[in-house]
Amino acid sequence: MWIVYALLAAAFAALTAVLAKIGIEDVNPNLATAIRTAVVLVMAWGIVFFTGKHREIPDIAQKSWTFLILSGVATGLSWLFFYKALQIGDASKVVPVDKFSVVITMFLAFFVLKETPDFKTFLGGTLITAGTVLLVLK
């Protein structure tokens, strides 16, 4: 079932980039990110309250709070840089370079999370890296 959610995430990420490229044409990218973030914030909290999951907030451990906050900071910085790159670059180039995060995530998963790399992961990461380099070269 995770593959269905992952494919939906990819489809909505693609739609996000295209809609953002159109939307930030004459808007400061930091302001655009703030607007987008406000929409995500309202939507996410709406789902949390609608499903009753807000009752679980007191059960969240300190470690989880720390890492969720750090993840939020990383997400915010990623979005700010992404919107600036998208505003000044072609979406067809910016988005694939942004998705180089897949390869960076692989390395972090191996070294920080101690996940075991296999041949398919190594080959996939190598192909993504080659594709990213190819797109960046002029």
C-alpha positions as CSV (number, residue, x, y, z in Angstrom):
1,M,0.0,0.0,0.0
2,W,2.9,2.4,0.6
3,I,3.6,2.4,-3.2
4,V,0.1,3.9,-3.8
5,Y,0.8,6.7,-1.3
6,A,4.3,7.3,-2.7
7,L,2.9,7.5,-6.3
8,L,0.2,9.9,-5.1
9,A,2.8,12.0,-3.3
10,A,4.9,12.1,-6.5
11,A,1.8,13.1,-8.6
12,F,0.9,15.9,-6.2
13,A,4.5,17.1,-6.0
14,A,4.6,17.4,-9.7
15,L,1.3,19.3,-9.7
16,T,2.7,21.5,-6.9
17,A,5.7,22.5,-8.9
18,V,3.7,23.4,-12.0
19,L,1.1,25.3,-10.1
20,A,3.8,27.1,-8.1
21,K,5.7,28.1,-11.2
22,I,2.6,29.8,-12.6
23,G,1.7,31.3,-9.2
24,I,5.1,32.9,-8.4
25,E,5.5,34.7,-11.6
26,D,5.2,38.2,-10.0
27,V,5.3,37.2,-6.3
28,N,8.3,37.2,-4.0
29,P,9.3,33.6,-3.5
30,N,9.5,34.0,0.3
31,L,5.9,35.4,0.4
32,A,4.8,32.6,-1.9
33,T,6.3,30.0,0.4
34,A,4.6,31.6,3.4
35,I,1.2,31.5,1.6
36,R,1.7,27.9,0.5
37,T,2.8,27.0,4.1
38,A,-0.3,28.6,5.6
39,V,-2.5,26.6,3.3
40,V,-0.7,23.4,4.2
41,L,-0.9,24.3,7.9
42,V,-4.7,24.8,7.8
43,M,-5.2,21.7,5.8
44,A,-3.0,19.5,8.0
45,W,-4.5,20.7,11.2
46,G,-8.0,20.3,9.7
47,I,-7.3,16.7,9.0
48,V,-5.8,16.1,12.5
49,F,-8.9,17.6,14.2
50,F,-11.3,15.9,11.8
51,T,-9.8,12.5,12.5
52,G,-9.5,13.1,16.3
53,K,-5.7,12.7,16.3
54,H,-5.2,15.9,18.2
55,R,-5.8,13.9,21.4
56,E,-2.5,12.2,20.8
57,I,-0.4,15.4,21.2
58,P,0.3,14.9,24.9
59,D,1.7,11.4,24.2
60,I,4.4,12.7,21.8
61,A,7.9,12.1,23.3
62,Q,10.5,14.8,23.6
63,K,12.8,13.1,21.1
64,S,9.9,13.1,18.6
65,W,9.2,16.8,19.2
66,T,12.8,17.6,18.6
67,F,13.2,15.8,15.4
68,L,9.8,16.8,14.1
69,I,10.7,20.5,14.7
70,L,14.1,20.0,13.0
71,S,12.3,18.3,10.1
72,G,10.0,21.3,9.9
73,V,12.9,23.7,9.8
74,A,14.5,21.6,7.0
75,T,11.2,21.6,5.1
76,G,10.8,25.3,5.4
77,L,14.3,26.0,4.1
78,S,13.8,23.5,1.3
79,W,10.6,25.2,0.2
80,L,12.2,28.7,0.4
81,F,15.2,27.6,-1.8
82,F,12.9,25.6,-4.1
83,Y,10.6,28.5,-4.8
84,K,13.5,30.9,-5.5
85,A,15.1,28.4,-7.9
86,L,11.7,27.8,-9.5
87,Q,11.1,31.5,-10.0
88,I,14.4,32.1,-11.8
89,G,14.8,28.7,-13.5
90,D,12.9,26.3,-15.7
91,A,10.6,23.9,-13.8
92,S,11.8,21.1,-16.1
93,K,15.3,21.6,-14.7
94,V,14.7,22.8,-11.2
95,V,12.4,20.0,-10.2
96,P,14.7,17.1,-11.2
97,V,17.7,18.8,-9.5
98,D,15.5,19.3,-6.4
99,K,14.7,15.6,-6.6
100,F,18.4,14.9,-6.2
101,S,17.3,14.9,-2.6
102,V,16.5,11.2,-3.3
103,V,20.2,10.4,-3.6
104,I,21.1,12.5,-0.6
105,T,18.4,10.8,1.4
106,M,19.8,7.4,0.4
107,F,23.3,8.4,1.7
108,L,21.7,9.7,5.0
109,A,19.6,6.5,5.3
110,F,22.8,4.4,5.0
111,F,25.0,6.4,7.4
112,V,22.5,7.9,9.9
113,L,19.7,5.4,9.9
114,K,22.0,2.4,9.3
115,E,19.9,1.1,6.5
116,T,21.6,-1.5,4.3
117,P,22.3,-0.5,0.7
118,D,21.7,-3.1,-2.0
119,F,22.6,-3.2,-5.7
120,K,19.3,-1.9,-6.9
121,T,19.5,1.1,-4.5
122,F,23.1,1.8,-5.6
123,L,22.2,1.5,-9.3
124,G,19.1,3.7,-8.9
125,G,21.1,6.4,-7.1
126,T,23.8,6.3,-9.7
127,L,21.2,6.7,-12.5
128,I,19.5,9.6,-10.7
129,T,22.9,11.2,-10.2
130,A,23.8,10.8,-13.8
131,G,20.5,12.3,-14.9
132,T,20.9,15.2,-12.6
133,V,24.4,15.9,-13.9
134,L,23.1,15.7,-17.5
135,L,20.4,18.2,-16.8
136,V,22.7,20.7,-15.1
137,L,25.3,20.6,-17.9
138,K,24.8,23.2,-20.5
